[in-house]
Amino acid sequence: MAGPDGATFTDFLTFFVCDWFGNAWIEQETTKPIQERHPVAMWKAHLDHARKNAPVMPGGDYSFFPISGFASAFFRLGNDLLTITANDSLIKSPQEIKRINDRLRTKSGFISARQEIAMAAAFLRGGFEIEWEDETDGSSQHGEFLAHWRKNRTFIVECRMKQPDNLGPVLRRWRTFGTLFTSALEKRLRVGGTRVVCIDLNLAPAASQEELVRRLRAATKSIDHISRLPEHAALPPAVVVFSDLPDRHSGESLKHSYSGAVHVFKHSEYPYMGSGRSISSDESLSAMLDGLRLQATIPHRFALTDESHPYEFLD
């Protein structure tokens, strides 16, 4: 459905991403050799090429082309940035916007920043309120952000990404779920709340849905095994959010969509689960799952509301 001035929602997202990064910056990145080019500039170049060569629909107003991995990654980034910038906490923190933008513009820091933005957007879509942590404060340890559920429960969210097996000795320690998970829970945080550790599986682009399910099961078993080890008895109960964000591997073919699962570490000690001890018995955990599910699709239309909320997402 068309939006203001006849624009589609994906048109709007294209404008939004270009405005966020700056057209001049994107154009400058596009002039670099492909191996040095920033992912956002590569996605935009492929999107422009697809639009240029796409057939025009009857009436001459819209072109049609299949969504490639490049276009999907570009639109998902725009949708997530749009979601987090509509959050009051971020709007009131221009220094946080600058920090996020600086990290996103850095090719080496883009993937980790992209994961944090995806997780923050997922929590927001699930109905949480987000409070960004001050990562420039070196006086104490902290997570990526705080997620408040209905003003009576606070979750401290930490993001981790599993690294491939074929790494050198510097990053090899981040291959296992155990190291990723325990290193997050061993932090001495400045605020109290329930820990949430978001771990991205970082599967290969050719991984099938069956492989994803197998890895998720293996990961949850690994977390349960850690809960039984005496050396980790002091670790607090926590929520584990597993995901596999496909945008690292975007290409002409679409990798499987956003996927994820929520698991509870030391569930017998976790205070909020009901007598059934299941994820569905706690509304905040169910909301986390809902937020992950909403990551999988981009709304295909939007409606104007009022000036304070100029758009609302529609399915």
KAPE-V348183 format. One record per residue. N is the residue number from 0. SS is DSSP state (@ for helix, = for strand, . for the rest). Layout:
n ss
N SS
N SS
This chain:
n ss
0 .
1 .
2 .
3 @
4 @
5 @
6 .
7 .
8 @
9 @
10 @
11 @
12 @
13 @
14 @
15 @
16 @
17 @
18 @
19 @
20 @
21 .
22 @
23 @
24 @
25 @
26 @
27 @
28 @
29 @
30 .
31 .
32 .
33 @
34 @
35 @
36 .
37 .
38 @
39 @
40 @
41 @
42 @
43 @
44 @
45 @
46 @
47 @
48 @
49 @
50 @
51 @
52 .
53 .
54 =
55 =
56 .
57 .
58 .
59 .
60 .
61 .
62 =
63 =
64 .
65 .
66 .
67 .
68 @
69 @
70 @
71 @
72 @
73 @
74 @
75 @
76 @
77 @
78 @
79 @
80 @
81 @
82 @
83 @
84 @
85 .
86 .
87 @
88 @
89 @
90 @
91 .
92 .
93 @
94 @
95 @
96 @
97 @
98 @
99 @
100 @
101 @
102 @
103 @
104 @
105 .
106 .
107 .
108 .
109 @
110 @
111 @
112 @
113 @
114 @
115 @
116 @
117 @
118 @
119 @
120 @
121 @
122 @
123 @
124 @
125 .
126 .
127 .
128 =
129 =
130 =
131 =
132 .
133 .
134 .
135 .
136 .
137 .
138 .
139 .
140 =
141 .
142 .
143 .
144 =
145 =
146 =
147 =
148 =
149 .
150 .
151 .
152 =
153 =
154 =
155 =
156 =
157 =
158 =
159 =
160 =
161 .
162 .
163 .
164 .
165 .
166 .
167 .
168 .
169 .
170 .
171 @
172 @
173 @
174 @
175 .
176 @
177 @
178 @
179 @
180 @
181 @
182 @
183 @
184 @
185 .
186 .
187 .
188 =
189 .
190 .
191 .
192 .
193 =
194 =
195 =
196 =
197 =
198 =
199 =
200 .
201 .
202 .
203 .
204 .
205 .
206 .
207 .
208 @
209 @
210 @
211 @
212 @
213 @
214 @
215 @
216 @
217 @
218 @
219 @
220 @
221 @
222 @
223 @
224 @
225 @
226 @
227 .
228 .
229 @
230 @
231 @
232 .
233 .
234 .
235 .
236 .
237 =
238 =
239 =
240 =
241 =
242 =
243 =
244 .
245 @
246 @
247 @
248 @
249 .
250 .
251 .
252 .
253 .
254 .
255 .
256 .
257 .
258 =
259 =
260 =
261 =
262 =
263 =
264 =
265 .
266 .
267 .
268 .
269 .
270 .
271 .
272 .
273 .
274 .
275 .
276 .
277 .
278 @
279 @
280 @
281 .
282 @
283 @
284 @
285 @
286 @
287 @
288 @
289 @
290 @
291 @
292 @
293 @
294 .
295 .
296 .
297 .
298 .
299 .
300 =
301 =
302 =
303 .
304 .
305 .
306 .
307 .
308 .
309 .
310 .
311 =
312 =
313 =
314 .
